[in-house]
Each structure stands twice: as C-alpha cells, then as structure tokens.
Amino acid sequence: MWYVIYCEDVENSLPLRKQTRAAHLERIQLLVDQDRILVAGPCPAIDSKDPGEAGFTGSLIIAEFDNLSAAQQWADGDPYTLAGVFKKVTVKPYIKVLP
C-alpha cells in the first residue's frame, strides 16, 4: 500500500539539510530502484523552484510499504529525521485514485 510521509522542518533547517542531503537522497534512491516511490520532494519556503537561502518548510514522500508500521519505521530512520531537520513527521495510508 502507498503511504504519505509528510515532514515539517524546524526553523532555519537549511544548514542541516545541506549537511545530510546526500544520505537522505541515497536512502530514497533505494526505494526508487525498487519502484516504490510515487513522488518525493521538498516544500520550498517561498513560491520558487529554487528558494535559495529561504530554504524549505518540509518534505513530502509517497512510497509503498507493507504496512503502516514499516512506513513509520522507514520515516524514523531517515537521515533528515535523525539529524533533526524535521520537527514533526506524519505517516498516513494513501490511496492513489488519479491519474
């Protein structure tokens, strides 16, 4: 089943994001390689594809896991979570209807 992992950043998270980005993307790439990612990406702090120093307010991942517990465990082990980038992580089941 698909699960939404919605993560909200701490204030001024950009330096932490930059330090941890490679490990975060490497971990997500494993799900991509297994065809288990529907979508993944950050939420810019301003209305721009490149927010620069304004940074980001969070991230969204929709990925396939066996169950809610597995999705939560994956989210708990994310490098951004472990580095303190996120102040809140919400994991919920998701049903894709369109397209």
C-alpha positions in Angstrom: 0.0 0.0 0.0 1.0 3.6 -0.5 1.9 5.8 2.5 2.2 9.6 2.7 5.2 10.7 4.8 4.8 14.5 5.4 7.6 16.1 7.3 7.7 19.6 8.7 11.1 21.3 9.1 12.5 23.0 12.2 13.2 26.7 11.8 16.3 27.5 9.8 16.7 23.9 8.7 18.7 24.7 5.5 22.2 24.1 7.0 21.1 20.7 8.4 19.5 19.8 5.1 22.7 20.6 3.2 24.8 18.5 5.6 22.5 15.5 5.3 21.1 15.8 1.8 23.4 13.1 0.2 22.5 10.5 2.7 18.8 11.4 2.6 18.7 11.1 -1.3 20.7 7.9 -1.2 18.2 6.3 1.1 15.3 7.4 -1.1 17.1 6.2 -4.2 16.8 2.6 -2.8 13.0 2.9 -2.9 13.2 4.4 -6.4 15.3 1.5 -7.5 12.6 -0.9 -6.1 9.8 1.1 -7.9 8.3 2.0 -4.6 8.2 5.8 -4.9 5.2 7.6 -6.3 6.5 11.1 -5.6 9.1 12.7 -3.3 10.4 16.2 -2.8 10.8 19.3 -0.6 8.3 22.1 0.1 10.1 25.5 -0.6 9.6 28.3 1.9 8.8 30.7 -0.9 7.0 30.4 -4.2 10.0 29.4 -6.2 11.6 26.2 -7.7 14.9 27.5 -6.3 14.2 29.1 -2.9 17.9 29.7 -2.2 18.6 30.8 1.3 14.9 30.9 2.1 15.2 27.1 2.3 12.3 24.7 2.8 9.5 24.1 5.2 9.2 20.4 4.9 9.2 17.4 2.6 6.6 15.0 1.1 7.2 11.4 0.2 4.6 9.0 -1.1 6.0 5.5 -1.1 4.9 1.9 -1.0 5.4 -0.2 2.2 4.0 -3.4 3.5 2.1 -1.7 6.3 1.9 1.5 8.4 4.4 0.2 10.9 7.0 -0.3 8.2 6.4 3.1 6.7 6.8 4.7 10.2 10.0 2.8 10.8 11.4 3.9 7.5 10.5 7.6 8.3 12.0 7.3 11.7 15.3 6.2 10.2 15.5 8.9 7.6 18.8 10.8 7.8 16.9 14.1 7.9 14.9 12.8 10.9 18.0 11.6 12.7 19.8 14.9 12.0 17.0 17.0 13.5 15.8 18.6 10.2 12.2 17.7 10.9 10.2 18.9 13.9 7.2 16.7 13.0 6.7 13.7 10.8 3.2 12.4 9.9 2.8 9.0 8.3 -0.6 8.0 6.8 -2.0 5.4 4.4 -2.8 6.8 1.0 -4.9 5.6 -1.9 -4.0 6.8 -5.4 -7.1 7.5 -7.4 -5.9 9.8 -10.3 -4.3 9.8 -12.7 
